[in-house]
């Protein structure tokens, strides 16, 4: 198993943080019935997926 370099860990941490924040905001938007929160959460997940797809170490 190879060890990840420092930038790889930083990107992974960013992707996980964006994904977790997106899911949290989506949940809050669903509970509060606020479409703008749902939209922000979905864009957060889309950003996390795009970063993961573009940055392949």
Secondary structure, 3 states (H helix, E strand, C coil): CCCCCHHHHHHHHHHHHHHHHHHHHHHHHHHHCCHHHHHHHHHHHHHHHHHHHHCCC
